[in-house]
């Protein structure tokens, strides 16, 4: 029922959510499939290139996959931040000054709130 409401573009009834069902719609399913196929094709192309050059480089393969999959990881992370904000009323995650950063693993800061530390920050460095 919820997926039909989503597909029709209608607003969700009070107390009902579509969260987690994004890929159950036709458009969402196609988007997910394209993400997978694009990353797979890039890795297979790189494997073929390496075989033709007579080399093996697993790190390069991983980098090619990461290049084509990073946007999915970032999107999932941002969705999780939005869910956290909605559930717990956390400050805006894009506001670096919203929380004091303390510690390496997101420990609590002096004011008792969780520190604002993006665990994926290292992954998105260019």
VMD Tcl script that draws the C-alpha trace (Angstrom):
set ca {
  {0.00 0.00 0.00}
  {2.74 2.46 0.97}
  {4.69 1.74 -2.21}
  {1.57 2.47 -4.29}
  {1.15 5.81 -2.50}
  {4.82 6.61 -3.17}
  {4.57 5.63 -6.85}
  {1.49 7.83 -7.28}
  {3.37 10.76 -5.73}
  {0.71 11.24 -3.10}
  {1.48 12.53 0.41}
  {1.87 9.91 3.14}
  {-0.99 9.57 5.62}
  {-0.32 10.75 9.18}
  {1.76 8.22 11.12}
  {2.91 6.38 8.01}
  {6.37 6.61 6.46}
  {7.95 5.52 3.22}
  {11.45 5.48 4.71}
  {13.34 2.38 3.64}
  {11.05 1.64 0.71}
  {12.70 3.98 -1.80}
  {13.94 1.12 -3.99}
  {10.59 -0.68 -4.03}
  {9.20 1.76 -6.56}
  {9.83 1.30 -10.28}
  {12.00 4.44 -10.49}
  {13.92 3.60 -7.30}
  {14.53 0.05 -8.46}
  {15.87 1.25 -11.81}
  {18.14 3.75 -10.09}
  {19.53 1.07 -7.78}
  {20.07 -1.35 -10.65}
  {21.89 1.33 -12.69}
  {24.15 2.11 -9.71}
  {25.10 -1.55 -9.42}
  {25.58 -2.10 -13.15}
  {27.65 1.05 -13.62}
  {30.04 0.07 -10.83}
  {30.23 -3.53 -12.07}
  {30.93 -2.44 -15.65}
  {33.70 -0.11 -14.48}
  {35.37 -2.89 -12.49}
  {35.09 -5.37 -15.35}
  {36.56 -2.81 -17.77}
  {39.47 -2.23 -15.39}
  {40.02 -5.98 -15.02}
  {40.11 -6.36 -18.80}
  {42.54 -3.44 -19.11}
  {44.81 -4.99 -16.49}
  {44.72 -8.40 -18.19}
  {45.62 -6.84 -21.54}
  {48.55 -5.05 -19.90}
  {49.64 -8.23 -18.11}
  {49.20 -6.82 -14.63}
  {47.14 -7.36 -11.48}
  {46.32 -4.47 -9.21}
  {43.60 -5.13 -6.63}
  {44.01 -1.65 -5.17}
  {43.24 -0.07 -8.55}
  {40.15 -2.28 -8.88}
  {38.95 -1.17 -5.46}
  {39.57 2.47 -6.36}
  {37.56 2.13 -9.58}
  {34.66 0.57 -7.67}
  {34.86 3.24 -4.97}
  {34.78 5.97 -7.60}
  {31.49 4.60 -8.94}
  {29.92 3.70 -5.58}
  {30.86 6.67 -3.36}
  {27.72 8.61 -4.22}
  {25.61 5.70 -2.89}
  {27.59 5.62 0.35}
  {27.29 9.36 0.80}
  {23.57 9.29 0.04}
  {22.98 6.53 2.59}
  {25.00 8.40 5.19}
  {23.04 11.61 4.62}
  {19.76 9.69 4.88}
  {20.93 8.28 8.19}
  {21.73 11.77 9.44}
  {18.25 12.95 8.43}
  {16.71 9.96 10.22}
  {18.75 10.70 13.32}
  {17.74 14.35 13.25}
  {14.07 13.44 12.86}
  {14.17 10.80 15.59}
  {16.30 12.58 18.18}
  {15.95 16.22 17.18}
  {19.70 16.52 16.62}
  {21.16 19.82 15.42}
  {21.65 20.34 11.70}
  {24.44 17.97 10.65}
  {25.73 20.42 8.04}
  {26.45 23.00 10.72}
  {30.02 22.29 11.85}
  {29.57 24.61 14.85}
  {26.43 22.83 16.06}
  {28.40 20.48 18.30}
  {31.83 20.61 19.81}
  {34.20 18.03 18.39}
  {35.89 16.02 21.11}
  {37.74 12.76 20.63}
  {38.38 10.50 17.69}
  {35.33 8.25 17.80}
  {32.39 10.60 18.32}
  {32.64 10.69 22.10}
  {30.51 13.07 24.12}
  {31.69 16.64 24.31}
  {31.89 18.76 27.45}
  {28.26 19.88 27.06}
  {27.13 16.21 27.10}
  {26.03 16.02 23.46}
  {27.45 13.59 20.96}
  {30.32 15.16 19.13}
  {29.88 16.12 15.49}
  {32.24 13.73 13.77}
  {31.61 12.37 10.31}
  {33.00 8.79 10.24}
  {32.92 8.82 6.44}
  {34.89 12.05 6.09}
  {38.10 10.20 5.24}
  {36.31 8.26 2.50}
  {35.16 11.41 0.73}
  {38.56 13.11 0.59}
  {39.57 13.79 -2.99}
}
mol new
graphics top color blue
foreach p $ca { graphics top sphere $p radius 0.5 }
foreach p [lrange $ca 0 end-1] q [lrange $ca 1 end] { graphics top cylinder $p $q radius 0.2 }
display resetview
